[in-house]
Amino acid sequence: MAATPLPYNERRQRIQVRLLVWPATAWLIAFFVLPLLVVFLYSFLTPSSLYQASGPLTLDNYARLIEPTYISVLVRSALTAIVATVICVLVGYPLAFFVATRRPAVRNFFLLLVIVPFWTNFLVRTYAMEFLMNDKGLVNTLLIDYLHLITDPLSMMNTPFAVYIGLIYGYLPFMVLPIYTSIEKFNFRLVEAAHDLGANDLRAFLRVMLPVTLPGVLAGCILVFIPALGAYVTPDLLGGAKFLMVGNQIKQFVDSPTGKPFGSALSVGMMSIVVVALLIYYRFADRDAA
């Protein structure tokens, strides 16, 4: 039996949808899928002093990933990203709650303050943090010359503390905005109902508000964890050689004459951690949707 032809309007609508989708698809293929395939292919090549990488294909690059030196870098990067994400949640949730519960005019002003850092290049903002935290920076100048609280400058640069401050400062807006969206849509009458049933403020938050706004928290965690895991500028400028993360390690190998294959394998290892984080997110997201 012959299939019934679609009406003209429906066929025209499908063609329009395809025309809208194809440019984005071509962009993703050209600038995301193909580079990713190149990195994946490089990770199986053999280092070559003449061509940087050549055949035959090998798994030696992935075997090196289990060496203690590189395992420690991956673990340090993952733990740093996790700690930065947790602190962003602890700081970002109250901030998002404060913004979302203001009247509209004041709310828009505070939202503008959250978004303003995006108007400045990330590298410039990182240099600003370096200006604040170095031995002769603004913080030490205030503490020594004006407040007279200390006599010797605080050594903040080239420490894990500086890296955490830089990551939190750089990625906090990515946490605030999704949580703000969830809280703005939240029906606060549910909290009133919980109070009527005998729940105190803490119990009402944990049993009512937090579960409802959890999708925003999870989305913010993903938006912070992924870039923090692969951060390069922040640990390079604020942490120095004392706090090497996987992004800095990859850059060192990619810049070396024969390091591109192992740098690619290290990149694939980092992306594997990202994929695991995304799978965990989707699992919780599906559970919340159900």
C-alpha positions as CSV (number, residue, x, y, z in Angstrom):
1,M,0.0,0.0,0.0
2,A,1.5,3.3,-1.0
3,A,2.3,5.8,1.7
4,T,0.0,8.8,1.9
5,P,1.9,12.0,0.8
6,L,2.3,14.6,3.5
7,P,0.3,17.9,3.1
8,Y,2.2,20.7,1.4
9,N,2.3,22.9,4.6
10,E,3.8,20.0,6.6
11,R,6.4,19.2,4.0
12,R,7.3,22.9,3.8
13,Q,7.7,23.1,7.6
14,R,10.0,20.0,7.7
15,I,12.2,21.5,4.9
16,Q,12.4,24.8,6.9
17,V,13.4,22.9,10.1
18,R,16.1,21.0,8.2
19,L,17.4,24.3,6.7
20,L,17.7,25.7,10.2
21,V,19.4,22.7,11.7
22,W,22.0,22.0,9.0
23,P,24.1,25.1,9.6
24,A,24.4,24.3,13.3
25,T,25.1,20.6,12.5
26,A,27.8,21.6,10.0
27,W,29.4,23.9,12.5
28,L,29.5,21.2,15.2
29,I,31.0,18.7,12.8
30,A,33.6,21.1,11.5
31,F,34.7,22.6,14.9
32,F,33.8,19.9,17.4
33,V,33.5,16.4,16.0
34,L,36.4,16.6,13.5
35,P,38.9,18.1,16.0
36,L,37.9,15.5,18.6
37,L,38.5,12.7,16.1
38,V,41.9,14.2,15.3
39,V,42.8,14.2,19.0
40,F,41.5,10.7,19.4
41,L,43.6,9.5,16.4
42,Y,46.7,11.3,17.6
43,S,46.4,9.5,21.0
44,F,47.1,6.1,19.2
45,L,50.1,7.3,17.1
46,T,53.7,6.8,17.9
47,P,55.9,9.8,18.8
48,S,58.2,10.9,16.1
49,S,61.0,13.4,16.2
50,L,60.6,14.1,12.5
51,Y,56.8,14.2,12.1
52,Q,55.8,14.7,15.8
53,A,53.6,11.6,15.4
54,S,53.5,8.7,13.0
55,G,52.6,5.0,12.7
56,P,52.2,2.4,13.8
57,L,49.2,2.6,16.0
58,T,49.9,1.9,19.6
59,L,48.3,1.8,23.1
60,D,51.5,2.8,24.8
61,N,50.2,6.4,25.3
62,Y,47.2,5.1,27.3
63,A,49.5,2.8,29.2
64,R,51.4,5.8,30.4
65,L,48.3,7.3,31.9
66,I,48.4,4.8,34.8
67,E,51.8,5.9,35.8
68,P,51.7,7.5,39.3
69,T,52.9,10.9,38.1
70,Y,50.0,11.4,35.6
71,I,47.4,9.7,37.9
72,S,48.3,12.2,40.6
73,V,47.8,15.1,38.1
74,L,44.4,13.7,37.0
75,V,43.3,13.1,40.6
76,R,44.5,16.6,41.7
77,S,42.6,18.2,38.9
78,A,39.4,16.2,39.6
79,L,39.6,17.0,43.4
80,T,40.3,20.7,42.7
81,A,37.3,20.9,40.4
82,I,35.1,19.1,42.9
83,V,36.2,21.4,45.8
84,A,35.7,24.5,43.6
85,T,32.3,23.2,42.6
86,V,31.2,22.5,46.2
87,I,32.3,26.0,47.3
88,C,30.5,27.5,44.4
89,V,27.3,25.7,45.5
90,L,27.7,26.9,49.1
91,V,28.3,30.5,48.0
92,G,26.1,30.5,44.9
93,Y,22.9,29.1,46.4
94,P,22.4,31.8,49.1
95,L,23.4,34.4,46.6
96,A,20.9,33.1,44.0
97,F,18.2,32.9,46.7
98,F,18.9,36.5,47.8
99,V,18.7,37.7,44.2
100,A,15.6,35.7,43.3
101,T,13.6,36.9,46.3
102,R,14.2,40.6,45.7
103,R,11.6,42.9,44.0
104,P,11.9,43.0,40.2
105,A,13.8,46.3,39.9
106,V,16.4,45.4,42.6
107,R,16.6,41.8,41.2
108,N,17.6,43.0,37.8
109,F,20.3,45.2,39.3
110,F,21.8,42.2,41.2
111,L,21.5,40.0,38.1
112,L,23.5,42.6,36.2
113,L,26.2,42.5,38.8
114,V,26.4,38.7,38.4
115,I,26.7,39.0,34.6
116,V,29.1,42.0,34.5
117,P,32.2,39.8,34.9
118,F,31.3,38.1,31.6
119,W,31.9,41.4,29.8
120,T,35.6,41.2,30.6
121,N,38.0,38.7,29.1
122,F,38.7,35.7,31.4
123,L,42.5,36.3,31.1
124,V,42.1,39.9,32.2
125,R,40.1,38.9,35.2
126,T,42.7,36.3,36.2
127,Y,45.4,39.0,36.0
128,A,43.2,41.2,38.2
129,M,43.2,38.4,40.8
130,E,47.0,38.2,40.5
131,F,47.2,41.9,41.2
132,L,45.1,41.5,44.3
133,M,47.0,38.5,45.8
134,N,50.6,39.0,45.0
135,D,53.1,40.1,47.7
136,K,52.8,43.8,46.8
137,G,49.2,43.6,45.7
138,L,46.1,45.4,47.0
139,V,45.3,42.9,49.8
140,N,48.8,43.0,51.3
141,T,49.0,46.7,50.9
142,L,45.8,47.3,52.8
143,L,46.7,44.8,55.6
144,I,50.3,46.2,56.1
145,D,50.3,49.9,55.2
146,Y,46.7,51.0,56.1
147,L,45.3,48.5,58.6
148,H,48.6,47.6,60.2
149,L,47.3,44.1,61.0
150,I,50.4,42.2,59.7
151,T,54.1,43.1,59.2
152,D,55.1,40.5,56.5
153,P,53.1,40.1,53.3
154,L,50.8,37.0,53.0
155,S,52.1,34.5,50.5
156,M,49.0,33.8,48.5
157,M,50.4,33.5,44.9
158,N,51.6,30.2,43.6
159,T,49.5,28.3,46.2
160,P,46.5,26.1,46.0
161,F,44.6,28.8,47.8
162,A,45.1,31.2,44.9
163,V,44.0,28.6,42.4
164,Y,40.8,27.9,44.3
165,I,40.1,31.7,44.6
166,G,40.6,32.1,40.9
167,L,38.4,29.2,39.9
168,I,35.6,30.2,42.3
169,Y,35.7,33.8,41.1
170,G,35.8,32.8,37.5
171,Y,33.1,30.2,37.5
172,L,30.7,31.3,40.3
173,P,28.3,33.0,37.8
174,F,27.8,29.7,36.1
175,M,26.5,28.3,39.4
176,V,24.4,31.3,40.4
177,L,22.4,31.7,37.1
178,P,20.9,28.1,36.9
179,I,20.1,28.1,40.6
180,Y,18.5,31.5,40.3
181,T,16.3,30.2,37.5
182,S,15.1,27.3,39.6
183,I,14.4,29.4,42.7
184,E,12.6,32.1,40.6
185,K,10.2,29.4,39.4
186,F,9.8,27.9,42.9
187,N,6.3,28.2,44.5
188,F,7.0,29.5,48.0
189,R,3.5,28.4,49.1
190,L,5.0,25.0,49.4
191,V,7.3,26.2,52.2
192,E,4.3,27.8,53.9
193,A,2.5,24.5,53.7
194,A,5.5,22.7,55.2
195,H,5.5,25.2,58.1
196,D,1.8,24.6,58.6
197,L,2.5,20.9,58.9
198,G,5.1,21.5,61.7
199,A,8.4,21.8,59.8
200,N,10.9,24.3,60.8
201,D,12.9,26.4,58.3
202,L,15.8,24.0,58.0
203,R,13.5,21.0,57.5
204,A,11.3,22.9,55.0
205,F,14.4,23.8,53.0
206,L,15.8,20.2,53.0
207,R,12.6,18.4,52.3
208,V,10.7,20.9,50.0
209,M,12.8,23.6,48.5
210,L,16.1,21.9,47.9
211,P,14.6,18.9,46.0
212,V,12.6,21.2,43.8
213,T,15.5,23.4,42.9
214,L,18.0,20.5,42.7
215,P,18.0,20.5,38.8
216,G,19.4,24.0,38.9
217,V,22.0,23.0,41.4
218,L,23.1,20.0,39.3
219,A,23.2,22.1,36.1
220,G,25.4,24.6,37.9
221,C,27.7,21.9,39.1
222,I,28.2,20.6,35.6
223,L,28.8,24.1,34.3
224,V,31.4,24.7,37.0
225,F,33.0,21.3,37.2
226,I,33.8,20.8,33.5
227,P,35.7,24.0,32.8
228,A,37.4,23.8,36.3
229,L,38.7,20.3,35.5
230,G,40.4,21.5,32.3
231,A,41.4,24.9,33.6
232,Y,44.7,26.1,32.2
233,V,44.9,29.9,32.6
234,T,44.0,30.0,36.3
235,P,46.5,27.4,37.6
236,D,49.2,28.6,35.2
237,L,49.0,32.3,36.4
238,L,48.0,31.8,40.0
239,G,49.3,28.4,40.9
240,G,52.6,28.4,39.0
241,A,54.7,25.3,38.8
242,K,53.7,24.3,42.4
243,F,50.1,23.4,41.3
244,L,50.1,21.6,38.1
245,M,46.7,20.6,36.7
246,V,45.9,18.4,33.7
247,G,45.3,21.4,31.4
248,N,48.9,22.6,32.1
249,Q,50.2,19.1,31.6
250,I,48.5,18.7,28.3
251,K,49.8,22.0,27.1
252,Q,53.4,21.1,28.0
253,F,53.2,17.8,26.0
254,V,51.5,19.4,23.0
255,D,54.2,22.1,22.8
256,S,57.0,19.5,23.0
257,P,58.3,18.1,19.7
258,T,57.3,14.5,20.4
259,G,54.6,14.9,23.1
260,K,51.5,15.3,21.0
261,P,50.4,11.7,21.1
262,F,50.6,11.4,24.8
263,G,49.1,14.9,25.2
264,S,46.2,13.7,23.1
265,A,45.8,10.5,25.3
266,L,45.8,12.8,28.4
267,S,43.1,14.9,26.8
268,V,41.0,11.8,26.1
269,G,41.5,10.7,29.8
270,M,40.3,14.1,30.9
271,M,37.3,13.9,28.6
272,S,36.5,10.5,30.0
273,I,36.1,12.1,33.5
274,V,33.9,14.7,31.9
275,V,31.7,12.0,30.3
276,V,31.4,10.2,33.7
277,A,30.3,13.5,35.3
278,L,27.7,14.1,32.5
279,L,26.3,10.5,32.9
280,I,25.9,11.1,36.6
281,Y,24.1,14.4,35.9
282,Y,21.7,12.8,33.4
283,R,21.0,9.9,35.8
284,F,20.0,12.4,38.5
285,A,18.2,14.6,36.0
286,D,16.1,11.7,34.8
287,R,15.3,10.6,38.3
288,D,14.1,14.2,39.2
289,A,12.1,14.3,36.0
290,A,10.4,11.0,36.8
